């Protein structure tokens, strides 16, 4: 199916919403965000808390998650707690981006790492809505128009699960809506645990429970590292319908 021509301005490149279908995915990113460790980006990035982490935010959210988990789950595995406590921001940044050229000096408290973002589309009465897990807000649903307004100057990638009828793909947002109001938990690495979400975990679980397969071909929910928006975009069964350039370095 051919999509309408994209909407491109001098600052942004975005797909035409008239081609959206329920169950599609959107990845937003500011043009030129190619170096994830640059203090010069910090003032602008603070406006988009889901997409970026610095050392202070990383350690604060990790401590808060471990404290909540220990209180709510008496069987919370000591090995998981110890593993997360041992995971430094520097090690996280290197593994998340596959870079081994960075050192502790380049990742001080003023440095940041871009983790990306992804959301699920739902079409309701002809209008697009976005379901996403957002830092500080949890799992929320709002209009695509409001979502775009909260992300000025960003390019948008569009994709969907391929080789499935639209009726089946529409089950993805229906599943995701079951978790509205659940908290944002970046450090909840168990993809099959619906007590808390980060953005791409919400997408993974909504697909897994509605369509009965793992989008990354790994049905094991308990992970030792994050399932990233980039991994979702590169998944074998995801078709990119609108691509304004390399998600890594445009």
Secondary structure as the mmCIF struct_conf table of DSSP 4:
data_model
#
loop_
_struct_conf.conf_type_id
_struct_conf.id
_struct_conf.beg_label_comp_id
_struct_conf.beg_label_asym_id
_struct_conf.beg_label_seq_id
_struct_conf.end_label_comp_id
_struct_conf.end_label_asym_id
_struct_conf.end_label_seq_id
HELX_LH_PP_P HELX_LH_PP_P1 UNK A 2 UNK A 6
STRN STRN1 UNK A 7 UNK A 8
BEND BEND1 UNK A 10 UNK A 11
STRN STRN2 UNK A 13 UNK A 14
HELX_RH_3T_P HELX_RH_3T_P1 UNK A 17 UNK A 19
TURN_TY1_P TURN_TY1_P1 UNK A 22 UNK A 23
STRN STRN3 UNK A 25 UNK A 30
TURN_TY1_P TURN_TY1_P2 UNK A 31 UNK A 32
BEND BEND2 UNK A 36 UNK A 36
HELX_RH_3T_P HELX_RH_3T_P2 UNK A 39 UNK A 41
HELX_RH_AL_P HELX_RH_AL_P1 UNK A 42 UNK A 45
TURN_TY1_P TURN_TY1_P3 UNK A 46 UNK A 47
TURN_TY1_P TURN_TY1_P4 UNK A 49 UNK A 51
STRN STRN4 UNK A 52 UNK A 54
HELX_RH_AL_P HELX_RH_AL_P2 UNK A 55 UNK A 72
TURN_TY1_P TURN_TY1_P5 UNK A 74 UNK A 75
HELX_RH_AL_P HELX_RH_AL_P3 UNK A 78 UNK A 86
HELX_RH_AL_P HELX_RH_AL_P4 UNK A 89 UNK A 97
TURN_TY1_P TURN_TY1_P6 UNK A 98 UNK A 98
BEND BEND3 UNK A 101 UNK A 101
HELX_RH_3T_P HELX_RH_3T_P3 UNK A 104 UNK A 107
BEND BEND4 UNK A 108 UNK A 108
TURN_TY1_P TURN_TY1_P7 UNK A 109 UNK A 110
STRN STRN5 UNK A 112 UNK A 114
STRN STRN6 UNK A 119 UNK A 124
TURN_TY1_P TURN_TY1_P8 UNK A 125 UNK A 126
STRN STRN7 UNK A 127 UNK A 134
TURN_TY1_P TURN_TY1_P9 UNK A 135 UNK A 137
STRN STRN8 UNK A 138 UNK A 143
HELX_RH_AL_P HELX_RH_AL_P5 UNK A 144 UNK A 149
TURN_TY1_P TURN_TY1_P10 UNK A 150 UNK A 150
BEND BEND5 UNK A 151 UNK A 151
TURN_TY1_P TURN_TY1_P11 UNK A 152 UNK A 153
STRN STRN9 UNK A 154 UNK A 161
BEND BEND6 UNK A 162 UNK A 164
HELX_RH_AL_P HELX_RH_AL_P6 UNK A 166 UNK A 176
HELX_RH_3T_P HELX_RH_3T_P4 UNK A 177 UNK A 179
TURN_TY1_P TURN_TY1_P12 UNK A 180 UNK A 181
HELX_LH_PP_P HELX_LH_PP_P2 UNK A 182 UNK A 182
STRN STRN10 UNK A 183 UNK A 184
TURN_TY1_P TURN_TY1_P13 UNK A 186 UNK A 187
STRN STRN11 UNK A 190 UNK A 190
TURN_TY1_P TURN_TY1_P14 UNK A 191 UNK A 192
TURN_TY1_P TURN_TY1_P15 UNK A 194 UNK A 195
STRN STRN12 UNK A 196 UNK A 197
HELX_RH_AL_P HELX_RH_AL_P7 UNK A 199 UNK A 211
BEND BEND7 UNK A 212 UNK A 213
TURN_TY1_P TURN_TY1_P16 UNK A 215 UNK A 216
BEND BEND8 UNK A 217 UNK A 217
STRN STRN13 UNK A 222 UNK A 222
BEND BEND9 UNK A 224 UNK A 225
HELX_RH_AL_P HELX_RH_AL_P8 UNK A 229 UNK A 233
TURN_TY1_P TURN_TY1_P17 UNK A 234 UNK A 234
TURN_TY1_P TURN_TY1_P18 UNK A 236 UNK A 237
STRN STRN14 UNK A 238 UNK A 242
BEND BEND10 UNK A 245 UNK A 245
TURN_TY1_P TURN_TY1_P19 UNK A 247 UNK A 249
#
